[in-house]
Amino acid sequence: MDLRKRIRLLSVCVTQCIWNSTGYFSPKLQKISKDPSNISVDEYKTRRQNLFKLCIESETRRNSRNFLLCVPAAPPAYYSDQILYPFRQNTEFNYLCGYPKPNSVLFMFSDPANDKENFKSILFVPQVFEHQKIWDGEFEGVDKIAESTGVCEVRFTNEIASFLSAYVKDSVKFSLWYNYQKLANPEFHSRVMADFLRQGKYKKLENCDLLVQSLRVIKSQAEIALMKKSMQITEAAFKAVDDMIDEWEAGNAKNSFFEYEIQAIMEYVCQLNGGRLAYIPVIAGGNRGNTIHYVQNKHEIKPNELLLIDAGCEYKGYTTDITRVLNISGLTYEQEFVIGIVQLVQEACISMCTPENSLNDIYDKMMRIIGECVQVMGFLDHNLNGKQFYLGANRYCPHHVGHYLGMDLHDTPLVSKDRKLEPGTVVTIEPGLYLRPEYVPRNLSLFQGIAVRLEENILVTKGKPVNLSKNVAPREKTPIARDTDFCIFQPSLENVIQEFLSQYTRFKTYN
């Protein structure tokens, strides 16, 4: 084959490859403008000051004269021999200094000589030797690390043992704040801290994770800005899925597509914009949506199935968590009805995201409305009440109404859901209605297998709650939600549902 033919064949192959790999990656893909916003050095300093202050205030009897806090970074995780997983930093460490490298350790300790802060912070980082630079890149230097994190001093981790030895000699009656029960870095613990704990030089041993999380639960303006940026990327990812479905419906794509293709395009858009998927998404067609943590994402999506997508982006350490249900073809009467009920419940819950309520208060309201709705729909015995009523409702929505959101997906898990919401807190509100076939009566069999969960990310303020995710795959209200302007269960809601059910009965009669 002469050279011209080879070049022509290569050109055809490349064109075909590009066409195949970008069938859904059309020019419609949205690239978000770059945003240089980051957490400032001053904010990291303030966070450390606030934590140290909380530690001192927790000593009600002031038994300790000195405080030593130890917060390790996460270790690297390996997929196989010498092959790394994408690194994710220990959240508490990340919150306090923002240093992105593994196997570092932050120490904070009382220092009366420090007039500004009354404590000193030292960040210990692994030393990079000359031969490692070939594999891991250049070392930025201790001065640059100190400048970017705002710590008082940067040293190498091989100096930690001597630092602790000197600290014990110079300090008496000190409280040690270190989480030895849930180790952030097991190798560091076994190499250094296990022996230090055995020496028993401290007067008191505490865990500062709850104190850190009590600070993290209320977001600063810089954190809210980063969460909004993460939400913009999430919006673009869901928009790409909408475009993919539009192309499929228009007949411009192949005859079928699979759940993993949707996962791929969402991951592509997140990385295109400097983020990454915050977790393995749920991409569930039809009855698979009734498996709450379905993550196989390998099945073909049928045109008549509802598609439940639970996905979010992580951008510069801040996450989003969104759930939508999309229809590939037209909605059936039953699907529209269930979506309408969940929309109604969600609006009731969002309206309660105020400082007067806790997440558990909102959860109680969600379960009461869902229970009453499924009773009226005929899925649950009308005579149930009390504990049996809630157990019955839990069958159709077996999860909580939401969780705190921020640096982690399930953020600040040590903070009680009984705590009243405060301005600056971000929570998810995600009611669902899961009609597993075995839980649906035979006379309502067309409802079997429908799974609907709707999840919004809500910022609590002094006034009305702010829906950060309102532009992510926005949806029209179904008739049942449009016909009901109120969000708290009232007798008139029963009339609305009964009217829909009567229409449903007539619809089945005619069809």
N, C-alpha and C positions, 0 to 999 in steps of 0.2 A: 504494500500500500504506500503510495507516494505521500510526501509531506503535506500537500494541500488537502488530501482526503483525510489524513489523520487529524489535521487541525479542525476541518469541518466536523468530523465525528466527535471530537472533544468538545467543540462548541455546542453541538446538539445535546450531548450528555450533561454538560454544565447547565444549560438552559432548562432541561427537563428536571434536573436535580433541584434547581432553584424554584421551579414551578411547583414541584411536589412538596418541597419543604416550606413553601410560603402560601399554600393554598388558602389558609385562613389568616396568614400574616399579611394582610393587605395594607395599603397605605393609610387605611383608617386607624391603624394602631396609634394610640396617643402617647407621645413622649412629653413628660412633664418638664417644665423649665427647671434648671438647676437652682437649688436654694442653698446658699452657703451657711445657713443658720446652724449653730451648734450650741451645746451647753457651754457657757462661759467659765473661765477659770474662777472668777469670783463666785459663781454659783456653786462650784465644787467646794470651795472654801467654806461657804455658808452652810452647806450640807454637813460638813465635818464639824463645824462649830455647833450646829443644832444637835447633832448626835451626841457630842461630848457633854453638852449641857444637859440633855436628857439622862445620860448615865449618872451624872452628879446628882440630879434631882431625884433619881430613883433610890438613892441612898438616904432613906428617911431618917436614920439615926446617925448619919455621918460617921460610921465606923471606920471607913476607909479614908486614908489621907491621899492616896494616889490611885490612879486608874490606868490600866494598860489594856488597850483594845487591839485585837488581832483579826484582820479580815483578809483571807487568802483569795487570790485569783483562781480561776478554774484551771485544771490541767488540760492539755490537748487530748482529744479522743481519736482513736485509730479505727479505721474501717477494716484494715487488715495490716499485715506487717509493713510498717513505715508509711502507710497510706492514711492520710488524715481525713477525718470528717471536717466539714466547715466549722470553724471555731466559734463558740458562743461563750461570752464572758460570764462569770458568776455575777448575778445581778446586784447583790449588795456591794461587792467590790466596785463594779462599774458605776453604781450610783455615787459612791464616795470619792472616786478619783478619775474615772473615765479612761484609765489606761487599758489599751485593747489587747495586750499580750498575755499569754498564759504563764502560769507558775510564778507570778509575782506575789508579794505580800505587803499589805498596808498595816503599819503599826501606828497607833496614836497613844500618847501617854502624857500624864500631867507634867507640866513644866512651868513652875512659877516665874522663871526668868523670862518667859515669853509674855511680855506685857500685853500684846495685842490679843492673843487667843487663850492664854493660860494653859495651853497644851502644845505639844509638838507632834508633827506627822512625818514619818519616814516611810518611803516607798522602796522596798527591796525588789530588784529586778534581776533576772538571770544574766550572768555575764556571757557575752558572745565572744568566743575566741576566733582567731583569724581563720582557721579552717572551716568554721561554721558559716562564715559569711558567704561562702560559695553556695551553700544550701539554703540559708535562711535570710540572706540579704544583709545590708549594712546595719550596724547598731547606731541609733540616733544620738546616743550620748546622754550622760546623766543630767547635764545642764538643760538640754532641750526637754527631757522628760519632766524635770522639776518645773520648768516654765509652763508646759502644757497642762500639768495637773494641779499646780499651785501648792504642792507639798513643800515642807520645809527643807527636806533633804532626800537625796536618792542614793542608795547604796546597792551592793550586789548581794544576792541571796546567800552566798557562802559566808557572809558575815553575820547572819541572823543569830547563830548560836552564841557567838562572842557578845553580840549586842544584848541578848537576854541575860547572859551571865553578869555583865556589867550593870544591867538594870536592877537585878536582884540585890546586888551589893549596895547600890545607892538608894534603893527605895524600900520603905517599910510599910506594913499594913496596906498593901495595894490590892485592889479588886481586879481580877482578870476577866475580861469580856472576850469570850471565844466559844464558838459553837463546836463542841467536840462530839455532839450527838448526831448531827447531820453534817458530815464533813464535806466542805467545798473542794478540798484538795487532799485526798487520802495519802498520797505520797509525801507531801510536806508534813502532814500530821505524824506519820510513822517515823519520818527522818528527824524531826525537830520537836514538835509540840508534845508528842506522847511522853518523851523523857522529861520535858519541862513540867508537865502536869504531875508526873510521878514524884518530882521533887517537893511538891506541895508548898512552895514558898508563898503562894498567894493567900490572902485572908478570906477571899470570897470568889467563887467562880460563877459567872453569869453569861447569858447569851444575848448579844445585842441585836439579833435579827429582827425581833419584834419591834424594837425601837426604830430601827432603820425603816421597816415597812410602815410604821405609823407616820413617818415623814414622807415616804414615797407615795402614800395613798392620796395626798393632796398635791396636785400638779402645779408647777410654776408656769408663767406665761411662755417661757422658752420650751418647756415640755409640751404644752398644749399646741404650740406652733409646729413642733415636730410630729405630733400625732395627727394634726390636720394635713401635714404633708404626706404622711403615710396613708391617710385616707384618700388623698388625691390619686395616689398610685393605685390604691385598691379600686377606686372608681374607674380608672382607665382599664384595669384588668377585667372587671365585670363588663365594661363597654365592649371590650374585645370579644368576650363570649357572646354578647348580644349580636355583634356583627357576624360572628361565626354562624349563629343560628339563622340569621337573616339570609346569609349566603346559601345555607342548606335548604331553607324553605323556598328560595328563589330558583333552586335547581342548578346553581352555579358550582356546587360542591358535589362530592361523591355521594352515593345513595345512602350511606350510613356513617355515623361517627360514634366514637367511644368516649367513655368517661375520662380516660387518661389523656385524650387529646385536649380536653378542656383544662385539665390540670397543667398540661404543658404550655398552653397559650397564656395562662394566668402567671405561671412561673416566669415565662419569657418577658411579659410586660413588667413584672416587678423588678427583674434584674436589669431590664432596659433602662429603668429609671432609678437605679442605684439602691434598690431594696432587694428583698427576697421574701419568699413565702414564709409567713410566721410559724407555720405548722403544716403537717400533711393535711391538705384540704379534704373535706367530704364532698365528693362529686357523685351523687346517688340518684339514679333513675328509678322512678316508680316505688315499689315496695321496699327497695333497698334503703330508702330514706328513713324507714322505721328502725333501722339499726343506727343508734345515735352516733356512734363513733365508727361508722363505715369508712374505711380508708383504702380498700382494695382498688377502687377506681379502675376497673378493668373490663366492665361490661358494655355492651352496645346499648345505646339509648334509643328507645322506641318512640315514635312520634306521639303516641297517645299518653305517654308517661309524663308526670310532673318531674322536673329536674331540680333536686335540692342541692344547693351549693353553699357550703360553709367554708369560707376562706378569708385570709387576711394577709396583710403585708407587714414586714418589719423593716423600718427605715431608721437608720442611725440609732438603733436600740429601742425604738418605740413601735408598738404593735397596734394593729386593728383586728377586728374579729366580726365578720359580717356573714349573715345567712340570708339567702333569697331562694324563692321557688320560682322557676321559669317554666313556661309551657312551650313545647316545641311546635305543636299545632294548637288548634283552638281548645279552650278550657271546656271540660265537661261541666254539667250542672253541679255534680257532686264536688268536683275539685274547686269550683268557684265558691261554693257554699262553705267549704272548710277553710279556704283562704280568708273569706270574709269574717268568719268567727275568730280566727287567729289575729287578723288585723284589729278587730274590735278589742280583743284582750290586750294586745300590745299597746294600743292607744291609752287604755285605762292604766296600764303599768307605767308608761312614760310620764303621764300626768302626775304620778306620785313620786317622781325623781326630784324631790325637794328636801331641804334640811329637816323637815318634820318627820321624815320616814327613813327607815333602814331597808336594806335589801330583803331582809326577812319579812318586814311589813308588806313589801310589794309582792313577795312570793305568796304570802297568805291570800292577798287579794286575787292574784292570778289563779290560784287553785280553786278559790271559791267561784270565780266566774266560769272557769273551765268546767268545774263539776256541775254547775247549774245548767250550762249550755248542753253538755252531753246527756244530762237528764232529760231536758226538753227534746233533744234530738232522738231520744229513745235508746241510747247506748247504755244508760245507767239507770238502775232502779230508782224510782221517784221516792221510795220510802226510806232510802238511806239517809242517815244524818250522823253528825259527830265524826268520830274516828273512821267509821265505815265509809262515810261520804268522801273523806279526804283520800282514803285508800283507793276507792273507786276512781276518783279523779286522777290520782297518781298513775293509774294504769294507762291513761291516755296522754299524760305528760309527766314522765318519770324523772325530770331534771328540775333544777332550781331555775328561778326566773332570770338569773344573771350572775355576774361576778365583777370584781374590780378589774380594771384594764389599765395597762401602762407599759412598763418596760418588759413585763412578762405577759403572756396571754392570760393566764389565771393569776393576775397580779396580787401582790401582798396577801398571800393565803393565810398568814397568821393574824390578819386584822379581821375581827369578828363581823359577820354579816348582820349582827344585831346593832352595830354602831350606826348612829344616825348619819346620813349622808351630809357631807360638808361641801361648800363651794370649792371648786377646783378638783373634785373627785370625778373620775370617768368610770362609768359602769356599762355593762352590756344589758340589754333588755331583750330576752329571747324566748317568748312563749312558743309552745308547739302543740300540735294536735296530731297524735300518731295512731292511725286506725289500722293496727295490725289485723290481718284477716280473722284470727281466732277471737278477737274482741268485738267484732261487728256482727249484729244479728242478721239472720238470713234474709229477713224482709228488707234489709237495707244493704244488700250485698254489693251494690255498685259503689259503695263507699269503701269497700275493702281494699287495703293496700295503699290508701292515700296517706302521705306524710307531708306535713307542713310545719316548718319552723321559720320564723321571721326574727332577725336579730339586728338591732340598731346599737350604735355606740353613743351614749348620752353623757354630756358634760353637765354636772350639777352647778348651778349658780345660786345667787341669793334670790333671784326671781324665778322665771320659768326655765325649765330644762332646755338645753340646746342639743339638737340632734346633729351630731357631727357627720353622720352617714346618710343624710337625707337625699344626697345626690347620687348615691350608689345604686345603680339599676332602679331608678324610681318607678313606682307602680301606681296604676289607678286603683282607687278603692273599688272593691267589688260591691254590688248592690246592697248586700246586708250591712256593710260598713257605712256606705253612703246614706242609707236610710236611718242610721242611728247616730245622732250627733253627740249623744252622751257616751261616757266611757265607763260608767259604773253600772253594774247589773241592776236593772229596774224591772218591775212587772211588764212594762211596755216592750222590753226587749224580748220577752217570751212571745208576745204577739207577733213581733217581726219574724222570729224563728218559726213560729207555727205557720205564719203565712207562707214562708219559704217552703216549709215541709208540705203544706197543702198543694202548692204549685208543683212541687216535686212529685207528689202522688198523681196529680193530673197529668204531668209530663210522662210518667211511666205508663199511665193508662193509654195515652195517645200514641206511645211508641212501643 
